[in-house]
Amino acid sequence: MKVVPLGAGQDVGRSCVLVTLGGKTIMFDCGMHMGYNDERRFPDFNYITTEGDFTSRIDAVIITHFHLDHCGALPHFTEQRGYHGPIYMTPPTKAICPILLEDFRKVAIERKGETGFFTSQHIKDCMKKVVPLHLHETVWVDDELELRAYYAGHVLGAAMVYARCGNESVVYTGDYNMTPDRHLGAAWIDKVRPDVLITETTYGTTIRDSKRSRERDFLEKVHRCVLRGGKVLIPCFALGRAQELCILIDSYWERMGLTVPVYFSAGLTEKANRYYKLFINWTNQKVKESFVNRNPFDFKYIKPWSRDYVDLPGPMVVFATPGMLHIGMSLEVFRKWAPDERNMLIMPGYCVAGTVGAKVLSGMKVVEIDQYSQVQVNIDVQNLSFSAHADAKGIMELIRQASPRNVVLVHGEKSRMSYLKSKIMGEFGCPCYDPANGELLEIETGQDVRALMSDQLFQAAWAKEQERRQKSAVPSDDSVVPAATPITQLPVRGVLLLGDGKRPARLLDPSEFDLDDIPVVSASGIEADGRSDSIVAADTEELTPSSASDQVVFSTRRIFDGAELAERMGLSSSVDVAAAALLAIRELLLIDPATQPKDVDEISGKRASVVRVGRSIELSVPAKTAECELPSLYVSWAWEEEELATQVLVIINRVLG
């Protein structure tokens, strides 16, 4: 499988990721970068082709939600660059996306005077190509490529997408939130076990405090500012966090009996209410229940904003769009209120590098608004995260739900990705990548093997699971016995016999046959979890690396990027990278008594040929072949030591990256 980020690779903004699976190519998201006004605003579509024939190269475009950093380049790509293939998005995204695109177009052309931008007609023509993608519905792009959407939280209509073609599958998360809020539920996905999971990492190093304490802190700061006569500016996007914070402020004003005016600047308020009513099934249960008696988005204390109010004396609270202070009414209000130290700016979400919001949050006291003007920043700046992105815990939870074989990190800063990458590899033991924009990532994918399980093996596994549950259900004291739960997963340990075309593959208990009768399977016989694992029957007498009795032995060859590893380890060009890697792995194995190497052959300076762990696990440096000149490590183990081998493989992945 091939993965290429055209945007959001080690960066936030301009989300656009190309994935080729089973011979089909999908473009996930097609966004713009809010920090640029030049050609860097849009993804580099010339990477796909310089001839303009995008339709023959892209089988489908999928938009995960309506934020401009995920859909802002879509009319440019379809109407100005010439893509005429299918576009998939959920019904709420299809309804809201053209409104935000038109709003941004007006700002870019009518206020900034930009030329060559897409037109209103381009937006309409683009939306005609859209195919609705409903939650949990399987949609076939053609006879081979299937799509399925899962609820992502984040904003109304946001979805994660599972795509499968042949034996290869991928999940692209877009932006998602694993924590339910006041109007949306939490993201959720089946255990689909994709070959690759591509996830956002906007808050990859952050673990947020409780939502209740954040809400209390937000309300206290707003209340304190208006009591001292100050004005509060809250930049936010018209749909999503705006509704969340407006619900919070409206209920607090009613509870406290406050009369300080609260305004919402976006002209989208009425349309927003209409869409929340139309797509009520996308909200959480509390909103659905209250909607019967009262529309929770008809705010009692929040009034429409007029430009004339910006110079009015006295305290007030203003929600203004957009959320990053890069254009629009929020930037106009900020320019007026920033010099006054009595006022307060509350930034509730993430700001892309290069925007005025990011500059203010970095502590700059003089901010350049454009090439003609700058403003003195005396306003009280507060950064209270109400962002609807998953934090580090949420990202790890989604990986646990989906159980992918490989993880690719996008939509985040490189420093945050590096931390999260090591955490994912350490906890889940799966390869993790963080490619930059334009970097081609090729991932070896495994092939599922369908097999018939023998009755004897199933009954043995079932009895073992029942015994385990009975032991865990016995209370150690007078505590209440936990309620019985159904068995939804059954771990099975057996021997896989591949079919020969006429007979299907079989999964058997080792006692059901004589291993002497099993033919040897070549090293490329089976692929599992992205590695080339082979089953070998040996005819020796003792379970040692040099002489093993009738045992099933697994082996894998781990190929890695020698230049990247040499740079990371600070090795000179004359050093054998594979041998140095093996030595580094040995040092890590020595830390844990369970994985301490038994013996090592040919350790001399910084060279190591073979490292042995346990009774059967061998790590060695194979000779380079004409088929593969890249450095690699060869690992083999007997199936009785599979758990110990898993620990060793995790350490190998940690070193090799």
Stockholm file with secondary structure:
# STOCKHOLM 1.0

chainA/1-657         MKVVPLGAGQDVGRSCVLVTLGGKTIMFDCGMHMGYNDERRFPDFNYITTEGDFTSRIDAVIITHFHLDHCGALPHFTEQRGYHGPIYMTPPTKAICPILLEDFRKVAIERKGETGFFTSQHIKDCMKKVVPLHLHETVWVDDELELRAYYAGHVLGAAMVYARCGNESVVYTGDYNMTPDRHLGAAWIDKVRPDVLITETTYGTTIRDSKRSRERDFLEKVHRCVLRGGKVLIPCFALGRAQELCILIDSYWERMGLTVPVYFSAGLTEKANRYYKLFINWTNQKVKESFVNRNPFDFKYIKPWSRDYVDLPGPMVVFATPGMLHIGMSLEVFRKWAPDERNMLIMPGYCVAGTVGAKVLSGMKVVEIDQYSQVQVNIDVQNLSFSAHADAKGIMELIRQASPRNVVLVHGEKSRMSYLKSKIMGEFGCPCYDPANGELLEIETGQDVRALMSDQLFQAAWAKEQERRQKSAVPSDDSVVPAATPITQLPVRGVLLLGDGKRPARLLDPSEFDLDDIPVVSASGIEADGRSDSIVAADTEELTPSSASDQVVFSTRRIFDGAELAERMGLSSSVDVAAAALLAIRELLLIDPATQPKDVDEISGKRASVVRVGRSIELSVPAKTAECELPSLYVSWAWEEEELATQVLVIINRVLG
#=GR chainA/1-657 SS CEEEEEESTTSSSSCEEEEEETTEEEEECCCCCTTCSSGGGSCCGGGTCSSSCCTTTCSEEECCCSCHHHHTTHHIIIIISCCCSCEEECHHHHHHHHHHHHHHHHIIIIITCCCSCCCHHHHHHHHTTEEECCBTCEEESSSSEEEEEEECCSSTTCEEEEEEETTEEEEECCSCCSSCCSSCCCCCCCCCCCSEEEEECTBTTCCCCCHHHHHHHHHHHHHHHHHTTCEEEEECCTTTHHHHHHHHHHHHHHHHTCCSCEEECCTTHHHHHHHHHHTGGGSCHHHHHHTTTCCTTSCSSEEECCGGGGGCSSCEEEEESCTTSSSHHHHHHHHHHTTCTTCEEEECSCCCTTSHHHHHHTTCSEEECSSSCEEECCSEEEECCCCCSCBHHHHHHHHHHHCCSEEEEESSCHHHHHHHHHHHHHHHCCCEECCCTTCCEECCCCCCCCEEECHHHHHHHHHHHHHHHHHHHSCSSSCCCCCCCCCCCCCCCCEEECCCSSSCEEEECGGGSCGGGSCCCCTTSEEETTEEEEEEECCCSSSSSSSCCSCEEEEEEEECCHHHHHHHHTCCTTSCHHHHHHHHHHHHHTTSGGGCEEEEESCBTTBCSEEEETTTEEEECCCCCSSCCSCEEEEEEEGGGHHHHHHHHHHHHHHHC
#=GC SS_cons         CEEEEEESTTSSSSCEEEEEETTEEEEECCCCCTTCSSGGGSCCGGGTCSSSCCTTTCSEEECCCSCHHHHTTHHIIIIISCCCSCEEECHHHHHHHHHHHHHHHHIIIIITCCCSCCCHHHHHHHHTTEEECCBTCEEESSSSEEEEEEECCSSTTCEEEEEEETTEEEEECCSCCSSCCSSCCCCCCCCCCCSEEEEECTBTTCCCCCHHHHHHHHHHHHHHHHHTTCEEEEECCTTTHHHHHHHHHHHHHHHHTCCSCEEECCTTHHHHHHHHHHTGGGSCHHHHHHTTTCCTTSCSSEEECCGGGGGCSSCEEEEESCTTSSSHHHHHHHHHHTTCTTCEEEECSCCCTTSHHHHHHTTCSEEECSSSCEEECCSEEEECCCCCSCBHHHHHHHHHHHCCSEEEEESSCHHHHHHHHHHHHHHHCCCEECCCTTCCEECCCCCCCCEEECHHHHHHHHHHHHHHHHHHHSCSSSCCCCCCCCCCCCCCCCEEECCCSSSCEEEECGGGSCGGGSCCCCTTSEEETTEEEEEEECCCSSSSSSSCCSCEEEEEEEECCHHHHHHHHTCCTTSCHHHHHHHHHHHHHTTSGGGCEEEEESCBTTBCSEEEETTTEEEECCCCCSSCCSCEEEEEEEGGGHHHHHHHHHHHHHHHC
//
